[in-house]
Each structure stands twice: as C-alpha cells, then as structure tokens.
Amino acid sequence: GRARVVMLGRTVALETIYRSAAIAVLALLLTFFGGMALLVSQQARFDVVLFETVSAIGTVGLSLGATAQLDAFGKIAIGALMLFGRVGPLSAALLLSRGSGGSIQRPEARMMVG
C-alpha cells in the first residue's frame, strides 16, 4: 500500500525497479524464444530442452547430457544463450542506465555583474 518500494529500511528508486523489471523481461523472452528454437530444431523432450535452456541462461553449468546430442545449430544456440547469460544482463543494465546528457544538474554559480 505504499507509493514507494521500501526494502530493508531503505527506499528503492523507481528507476532501479523499472531497470530490473526490463532485464528480467528480456531474460524471460530470450529463454522462451531460445527454448522454442531448440524445440523446433532438435529431437528432444520439452523438459530436457527447458532445463538446458534455463541452465544456459543462468550459466549454472548443469546439464542432462542433451547438449552433446545437439546438432550444430543447437550447440550454437546453447552457446549464445550462455553468452547472453554471462554478459547480457550486465550489458542490458548498462544500456538501460545510460541517460541523456541533459539530465545532469550543474551547480549554480554566483557572479558579480556590473
């Protein structure tokens, strides 16, 4: 019921909330589309593909052994998901945190005139 997010006695800026939500949505979309691409292109069960995809995005290092049975496209897709999982969220956070240069507030100077 509060207008602001409070966590551990501190107020969390709305910009931080929006940024983290955007990163989470990007990761979920990539997981969904990566999993769908693997399901369409590979002969594997849904639960195995889902596990491999989430493991790759999370850079967990776990596998059910299905990665070795993937063809070249599947291995490239899993590798790309691993790369995004390692670099993507940080890069997305940096990309989303960049603001325009006009938002910088400089101190006011008092000058003697005349």
N, C-alpha and C positions, 0 to 999 in steps of 0.2 A: 503493500500500500504506500510505499514511499515514491517520491518523484525521482530520487537518485538511487544509484546502486551503492550499497554500503557492504564492505567486506572486511572483516577483522578490525572493525572500528575505523576504517578509512573509507572515504568516498572515492569511487572509481569513476573516472571521466567517461562521459558518453562516447567520446571519440574512440576510447580504448575498447568499449563494449562493441561498437559498430565494426571496428577493425577485426576483432577476434571472431565475431559472427561471420564476417566476409571470408576470412581464412577458413573457418570451419565449413562454410557452404562450398567454397572452392574445392576443398579436400573431399567432401562428400560427392560432389559432382564428378570429380576425376575418378573416384573409387567406383561410382556407378557406371560411368562410360567405359572405364578400363575393364571392369568386370564383364560388361556386356560384350565388349570387343573380344575378350577371351572366350566367353561362352559361345559366341557365334563362330569363331575361327578354330576352336580346339574341340577335341572329343574328350571332354571331362565332365564330371558331375558338378552340379551347381555349388554344393557345399565346399568342394575342393577348390574350385575357382574363386569363390568368395574368400576362403581362408588365405589362399595365395595372394590375392589382390590386397586384402587388408593388411597382411603381413608385409607386403612390399611397400605400401604407402606408409605404414608405421615404422618401417626399417627395423623390424623386430628380429629378423634373422631366422625365423622358424619356417618350416616347410613340411608339407605332407609328402614330399617326393615327386610331386607333379611337375615341378619346374624342369626337371631333367627330361621329362617326356614331352615337353612342348616343342613345336616346330620353331623355325627361325623367327616368324612374326610374334609368336607367343613369348619367346625369350626376350626379344627387343621390347615388347610391351611391358613385361615384368621389369626389365631394366630401366625403362623410362619411368615407371611408377616408383621404383626405388629411388631414382634420381630426384623426382619431384618430392618424395617423402623426406629426403635428406636436405635438399636445397630449397624446395618450393615454398614451404610455409614461411621460412625466413625471408626469402626474396619477395613473397607476396606481402608480408608485413612491412618490409622496407618500401615497396612500391606504394602501398596504401598510405604509409605515413608521410610520404612526400606531399607537402602542401605547396601552394603558390607562394611566390616570394613576397606578395603583397600583404601577407598576414603578419609580417614582422612589425612589431611596435617598437620604434626607437624612442629614446628619452628626449624630452623637450629641452631645448637649450634656451636660456635667457640671455639676451644680447642687449647691449646698450645701443640705442639708436638715437642719433642727433645730438 
